[in-house]
Amino acid sequence: MHTDTWVIPTETYSARVRGNCLCGAVRWSYDAPFTMMLHCHCSVCRKLHGTQFATVVAGPLTTFHWRGGTEKIVIWPSSAQGKRSFCSVCGSKVPVVDQGSQLVFMPAGALEGDIGMRPQMHIFTGSKSPTHEIHDGLPQHDAYPPTWGAKGLDTPARPVRAGVGGGSCACGKMRFELDGRPFRMHHCHCGRCQRASRYASGAGVPPSIFGGRSVTRSVARR
């Protein structure tokens, strides 16, 4: 008998907000009102989520609960002051718990239904994608908002060959090049793309112009 591994398990607990990764291995719930929702345009968020920006919601840790699959969580230290969490089965981003501030940061696309909050600002717009324009009227900050008293880390530009486009993963160990221009660009808001990254930004390119490169050197990151 065929078993669909993408079916989300039915839960019996009660919670104001529920969330899960794409494959359903990692699950969590949250009961308190959120205190913050924002769009982050830093280069690491863009590469990690595969989107033009990442949308994150945050709130007090007191009523956050893991409901299953914590053994599937992998943590990547993106810098000396930050970390990113994802499911080792499907690669979806999952909440990051910050014990120091007693806050939890959750990927917005992995939450079910209307969470009762809307984005409040854009941060790290100084690092935003050149293919994206902001028209929503929300406050914009080149890095962290000044009132936060926090400082971002510089991510040096990675070398590329003259006249050749390309990109890389968040840590920079996997890179690719394009010897031509994409023929299409789109945003996908399907349920799977939402859980993997809130939405997916895709560019269509002919296979003839795409080339992969693998590097093992470490790079600075935000």
N, C-alpha and C positions, 0 to 999 in steps of 0.2 A: 504494500500500500504506500502510495506517495505521501510524504510528509513535507509540508511547506515550512522551511526553517525560518521564514520571515514573519510568521504569525506571532504577534505580541501576546504573551501569557495573560490570561484573565486574572485580575487582582481582586481580593476581597476586602482590602483595607479602605478606609475613608481618608481622603486628603483633598485640600483645596486645589492643588496643582500636582499633576503627575508628569513624569518624564521618563524617557527610555532611549537607548541607542537604537540604531536602525535594525539590528538583528534581534533586539529584545533581551540580550544577555545581561546588560547593565540597566537597572531600574532604580528610580528614586521618587520621593514625594516631598512636598513643601507646603506648610500650612500658614505661615505668617505672610503679611503683605510684603511685596518686594519694595526695596528702597531705591533702586536705581535700574535704569535700562538705557543702554547706549550702543552706538555704532563705533567700532574701532577700525581705523584704516591703516594701522601699522603694518609693515611689510611681513612680519611673522604671522599675524592674524590672517592676512590675505592669502598667504601661501599655505598655511595650515588648513584653512577652511575651503580653499579653492574658490573664493568669492572676491568681489570687489571690496567688501568690508565684512567684519564679523559683528553679529548682534548678541550682546550679553546682558543677562539680568542678574541682579545681585540682591542679597538680603541677609538678615541675621542667621547664624548657624543654628540657633536654638531649636527651631522646628523643622530642620532639614533631616531627612532620613534616607539612608540607602535601603532599598527594598530587595536587592539581589544582584549578584554578578560582580561584586567588588573584586573577586579574585581574577576577573578578566581585565581589570583596569591596568593600563600601562601609563607611567608618568615620565614625561620627557622634560628635563630641566632646560628650558629654552634660553635661560641666562642665569647669572648668579643671583638674581632677585626674582625670578619668575619660573613657573612650571606650567606645563600643559598636560591634560589627561585625555586619554582616548580608549575606546574598547579595542582589545586585541583581536577580536573576532571580525568585526566589520569596519573598524577604523573610525567610527563616529566619535566626535568630541563629546565628552561627558563633564559633569561639574568638577570644579576645582575648589577644594576646601582650604581656606586660609585660617589656620588656628591662631595666628598672631592678631589679626583683626576681628576674628570670630565672625567672618563673613563667608558665604558660599557664592561662587560665580557659576552661573548655568548658561549653556548655549540655548538661546531663545527658540531655535527651530526644533529642539528636542522635547519641548513642553507641549502638553495636550491642550487644545481648546484656547479660548480667550483668557489670558492671564490677568486681565484687568489693568494693564499698564501699557503705555506707549513710550517709544524712545524719547529721551530727554536731550541728547546732545550727540555730536560727533567728536571723537578724539583722534589725535595723530593724523589730522588732515594734511599735515606737512609731508606725510609719507603716502598719501592716497594715490591710487592708480591714475595714470594720465588719461585712461579711457573712461573714467567715471566723473560725472558732474553732479554736484549736490544742489538740489532745488527746493528742499523741504522747509527751509526757514529756521531749522533748529540751530542752537549755538554751535559754533565750530571752534575747536582748539587745535593748534598745530601739534601739540604734544598732550601731556596731562593738563587738566584745568589748573590754573595757578593756585586756586584755593586748596588743592590737594597736597601741595608741598612735596610732590614727587617728581623725579627726573627720569626720563627715558634713556635708553642706551643706544648709541649710534650703531648702525649696521652698515659697514662699508660696502660700497657698490661692488658687485662681483664682475670680474673682467669678461667682456664679450668681444668677439671678433668684429671688426669694422664692417658695417653694412649687414650684419646678421642679427636677427631678433632671437629671443629665447626666454628661458626662465629656469626655475629650480624649485626643489622642495624647500621646506622651512629651514632645515639645518644646512642646506647647501650641498649635501653629499650626492644628490641626484640632480643632474642638469640636462637640459635639452636645448636644441637650436632649431630655428626655422629659417630656411633659405628662401622664403617667400612670404607673402601676406595671407592671413586667414581669409576665407571666403564668406564666413558667417560668424556672428557673435550673438549669444542669447542668454537669458536668465531662465532657469527652470525652477518652478515652485511646487513640484510634485511632492507627495508625502515623504518619499524616500530621500530626495535631495534636501528637504527641510530638516529631517533628523540627522542627516550626515553633515549639513553645514548651513541650515536655514533656507538657503536657496543655492543653486549652483550656477556659476557663470562659465559658459563654455564657448570655445572658439573652434570652428571647423577648419581643418587644414588638410590639403592633399597629402597622402603618405610620402609622396616623392620629395617634399620639402622638409620633412620632419626627421631629426636625427637625435639620438640619445647620447648622453655623456655621463659617465659615472666618475666621481672624484671622491677621494677619501680624506682629503685635508679638512681640518676643522675651520670653521668660520665664526666671526663674531655675530651675535644675534641679539635681538631685543628680548 
